[in-house]
Structures are given as structure tokens and as C-alpha cells.
Amino acid sequence: DAKTTQPTSMDCAEGRAANLPCNHSTISGNEYVYWYRQIHSQGPQYIIHGLKNNETNEMASLIITEDRKSSTLILPHATLRDTAVYYCIVRVSIKTSYDKVIFGPGTSLSVIP
Amino acid sequence: GAVVSQHPSRVICKSGTSVKIECRSLDFQATTMFWYRQFPKQSLMLMATSNEGSKATYEQGVEKDKFLINHASLTLSTLTVTSAHPEDSSFYICSARDVIGHEKLFFGSGTQLSVL
């Protein structure tokens, strides 16, 4: 799987949009970009994923650059409950038995009142 | 969305004893489950990949005789920490792969193991 790089930490004011960047310059054509987050002492939670088109769901939006070498997760109106570590993961989405998921260090987002 | 149930959420045990952690996919079948461990302020580290009906595949550096994984059915995988020692104290997390659709991974809520 392609490696990703993310900032170690970010702050965001409550109510403002949180924009979390991720670089994945070695991404392959068949690899998706996935975002997960982990609130302290809980298991990771799926947020969103995409291949090349921008995606939006009830939690967030995912903007992928045209060359697919980077992406941005957008939380439109951050709340205190969005304080968590956010992981950007790139992986192939095919039905094989050994498509393991490797987590990088992620971005620790702190939403400030 | 799909639910992965992990039990127990917290366990304290004496050094030398064995501890079993269960991971169940409640509303889908999971042919593959993954086990991670996480130390404080660190990211998740993949320990092993568990495939239903076959032996688990362990990551480099993970002792297969110490961390026994059984995936006997499509909805249940277990991790047994054998002869636990204080250095095995960690947060253990399982995940299951939903093979329908775009293969999202769903995670259990984790097990905090403390070995005294």
C-alpha cells in the first residue's frame, strides 16, 4: 500500500471547518483513499473513502486532487466531539484475503471552544 | 452501519495467566479479521490477519505462540494472550472486513489489557 504523510497535529475553532490534508504521492491507480478517526480509548471509526471523485457524506467531505497525489478531509462545522486522531490510509480495494490495513501516525485534531 | 463487538472492554490479570479476547461481526460475515495493538500515544500496530478456517498470518516480530488467534466461524475471531506479562499490557483492537461493497473496515471498541 502507498505511504501517506499527514501533519502531526492541528487545532480548529469550534464551529469552523476543519481541513485535514494528506499526501499520498505514490498512490497507484487502483488504490482508494480512506479516512478513519479514533477518539481516545475507542476503536477507529470509518469516515469516508474515495477513488478519484470528490465524496461527501453525513460526516465529512473528501477532496482528492486531480493527480490523486493528495487529498483533504473536510469537517464542515467542527464540534468538540470531533477531537480525535484522524488517519488517512491508501489501499487497494479488491477482494483478496491479505489486503491488510496499515495505520500511520495520523493527525491529532483538537477542536477548541 | 456494520457492527463489530469486542469483549471484554477491559481486563486486569495476573502475570502468567492467559486472557481471551473475542471479536464478533454482528450483522455481516467476515472472512477476514485483523488484530491490532496500540500503546499510549501511538498508532495502531497490526499484529495479525485472521482468515476463517485457516491459520492466521502474523506480522514480523509478533510471536504466534504467545498471541493465539482462532477464526473458527464467519462471525467470530478470538485472540488469546498466553502467559501474559506486564509488557503485554496494551489496548487491543480487532477489525472485520465487510466484503460487500467497497470493503470498509469496521472496528471493535477495543480491549484494555492490564497485566499486574
Interface residues (C-beta under 8 A of the other chain):
Chain A: Y32 Y34 Y36 Q38 S41 Q42 G43 P44 Q45 Y46 H49 V85 Y87 S93 I94 K95 S97 Y98 D99 K100 V101 I102 F103 G104 P105 G106
Chain B: G1 V4 Q6 T31 T32 F34 Y36 Q42 S43 L44 M45 L46 T49 N51 T57 F91 I93 S95 R97 V99 H102 E103 K104 L105 F106 F107 G108 S109 G110 Q112
